[in-house]
Amino acid sequence: MSAIFGEKLTFPQENGPEVELFVFGDEFYARRETLEGYTVLYDETLGQYCYAVLREGQFASSGVPISEPPPPGLLPHLEEAAPIRQEHFNQRYIELRPSEADLPFNP
């Protein structure tokens, strides 16, 4: 996958209809926004995309599904703090890339 900068994609939800979201990122780290620009994340407990809030620089679910108006005072285009983004990127990179022990021996 290559980087995506604001492409509109469709995503399923367990407890709701498919939703269209703008995506920013790549296979290692991506952020999603509603068509109105509010950052969202998938809330596994609710089975729906919910508006994201920042807690100590990290995204957390507001618990408000995007089928409802955003929480009062929520700012659009939220981004996680750089160290949090880097941590998520590193974890995903490790998950997707084979370690040297997993590579075939090639003399």
C-alpha positions in Angstrom: 0.0 0.0 0.0 1.2 3.5 -0.7 0.4 6.6 1.2 -3.1 8.0 1.0 -3.7 11.7 1.4 -7.4 12.4 1.8 -8.8 9.6 -0.4 -12.5 8.8 0.3 -12.9 5.1 1.1 -15.9 3.1 2.3 -15.7 1.1 5.6 -18.0 -1.5 7.1 -19.4 -1.3 10.6 -20.6 -4.2 12.7 -23.6 -2.3 14.1 -24.3 0.2 11.4 -24.2 0.9 7.7 -21.1 1.3 5.7 -19.5 4.8 6.0 -17.4 6.9 3.8 -14.3 8.4 5.4 -11.3 10.3 4.3 -8.1 8.5 5.0 -4.6 10.0 5.6 -1.6 7.6 6.0 -0.3 4.2 5.0 -0.4 0.6 6.1 1.7 1.5 9.1 -0.3 4.4 10.5 -3.5 6.0 9.2 -6.0 8.5 10.4 -9.6 8.7 9.3 -12.0 11.6 9.2 -15.7 12.1 8.5 -16.6 14.0 5.3 -17.0 17.1 7.6 -13.4 16.7 8.8 -13.9 15.2 12.3 -11.3 12.5 13.2 -12.8 9.1 14.0 -11.8 5.7 15.2 -13.6 2.4 15.2 -15.1 1.7 18.7 -14.9 -2.1 19.0 -17.4 -2.0 22.0 -20.1 -0.2 20.0 -19.2 -1.8 16.6 -19.3 1.6 15.0 -17.0 4.5 14.0 -17.1 7.2 16.7 -15.7 10.7 17.0 -12.2 10.7 18.4 -11.1 12.7 21.3 -7.5 13.3 22.5 -6.5 11.9 25.9 -2.8 12.6 26.8 -2.1 13.0 23.1 -3.7 9.7 22.1 -6.9 9.0 20.3 -9.8 7.6 22.4 -13.4 7.0 21.4 -15.9 9.7 22.5 -18.5 7.0 22.5 -20.6 9.2 20.1 -21.2 7.4 16.8 -20.6 9.4 13.6 -24.3 9.0 12.7 -24.9 11.6 15.5 -23.7 15.2 15.7 -20.2 15.6 17.0 -19.8 16.3 20.8 -19.9 20.0 21.7 -16.6 21.7 21.4 -14.9 19.0 19.4 -12.4 20.3 17.0 -12.0 18.9 13.5 -8.8 17.4 12.1 -7.4 16.1 15.4 -4.0 14.4 15.3 -2.2 12.2 17.8 1.0 13.5 19.3 4.1 12.7 17.3 5.6 10.2 19.8 2.2 8.3 19.9 2.1 8.2 16.1 5.7 7.0 16.0 4.9 4.3 18.5 1.9 3.0 16.6 3.9 3.1 13.3 6.8 1.1 14.9 4.4 -1.5 16.3 2.7 -2.0 13.0 6.0 -2.0 11.1 7.2 -4.9 13.3 3.9 -6.8 12.8 4.0 -6.5 9.0 7.7 -6.9 8.4 9.4 -10.3 8.8 12.3 -10.5 11.3 15.7 -11.7 10.1 15.0 -15.1 11.8 11.9 -15.5 9.5 13.8 -14.8 6.3 15.1 -17.7 4.2 18.8 -18.4 4.4 20.5 -17.1 1.3 24.2 -17.7 1.2 
